[in-house]
Amino acid sequence: MKLAVNYEKLIHNLIHPLVIHPEDLMVKKFSEDEHMLTIQVIVHQDDLGRVIGKNGRIANAIRTICYASASREGKKITINIDSF
């Protein structure tokens, strides 16, 4: 039995503890088809560096967790991180 993963909730739960302005955190499913999923993460300008991390390490760690989960379902996932 396969359980569908809610990637929006997973990413939100990973990023929420990192940000100073959690009220500005938005995680939206941008597009999805059978094999590809795109997630858009929008954070406050002040939190962008915290979420990306030095040399992109935190962003890459978040992506790695999501890639591993998506590959179990035979999907690929793209995560875009922006600020407003």
matplotlib code that plots the C-alpha trace (Angstrom):
import matplotlib.pyplot as plt

x = [0.0, 1.4, 0.8, 0.7, 3.0, 1.8, 4.9, 3.5, 3.1, 6.4, 8.3, 6.4, 7.2, 10.9, 11.2, 8.9, 11.4, 14.1, 12.2, 11.8, 8.6, 6.6, 3.4, 5.0, 5.9, 4.0, 4.4, 2.3, 2.1, 2.9, 2.3, 1.9, 1.7, 2.2, 6.0, 6.9, 6.0, 7.0, 6.7, 7.1, 8.3, 8.0, 9.6, 10.1, 13.2, 14.9, 14.5, 15.8, 19.4, 18.3, 16.3, 19.0, 21.9, 25.6, 26.5, 22.9, 23.4, 20.0, 18.1, 20.0, 19.2, 15.5, 15.6, 17.4, 14.7, 11.9, 13.7, 14.1, 10.4, 9.3, 11.5, 9.7, 6.6, 8.4, 8.2, 10.7, 10.3, 11.5, 11.5, 11.9, 12.7, 11.9, 11.2, 8.9]
y = [0.0, 3.4, 6.5, 9.7, 12.3, 15.9, 17.7, 21.1, 20.1, 18.3, 21.3, 23.7, 21.7, 21.6, 25.4, 26.7, 26.4, 28.2, 31.5, 34.6, 35.6, 32.4, 34.3, 35.1, 31.5, 30.2, 26.8, 26.2, 23.4, 25.2, 22.3, 18.6, 15.8, 12.1, 12.3, 15.9, 18.1, 21.8, 23.4, 27.2, 28.3, 32.0, 33.5, 37.0, 38.7, 38.6, 34.8, 34.0, 33.5, 31.3, 29.0, 28.8, 28.5, 29.0, 27.8, 26.5, 23.7, 24.0, 24.3, 21.3, 19.3, 20.1, 19.2, 15.9, 14.9, 15.7, 14.0, 10.8, 10.8, 11.6, 8.9, 6.3, 7.3, 7.4, 11.2, 14.0, 17.2, 20.7, 23.2, 26.9, 29.2, 33.0, 36.0, 38.9]
z = [0.0, -1.0, 1.0, -0.9, 0.5, 1.0, -0.2, 0.6, 4.3, 4.4, 3.1, 5.3, 8.4, 7.4, 6.8, 9.5, 12.4, 10.3, 9.6, 11.8, 9.9, 9.8, 8.9, 5.5, 4.7, 1.7, 0.1, -3.0, -5.5, -8.7, -11.2, -11.1, -13.7, -13.6, -13.2, -12.3, -9.4, -8.9, -5.5, -5.0, -1.6, -0.8, 2.4, 3.8, 2.4, 5.8, 5.9, 2.4, 3.6, 6.6, 4.3, 1.6, 4.1, 3.5, 0.0, -0.4, 2.1, 3.9, 0.6, -0.8, 2.4, 2.0, -1.7, -0.9, 1.6, -0.9, -3.8, -1.8, -0.9, -4.4, -6.0, -3.9, -5.8, -9.2, -9.4, -9.7, -7.7, -8.2, -5.4, -6.1, -3.2, -3.6, -1.4, -1.7]

ax = plt.figure().add_subplot(projection="3d")
ax.plot(x, y, z, "-o")
ax.set_aspect("equal")
plt.show()
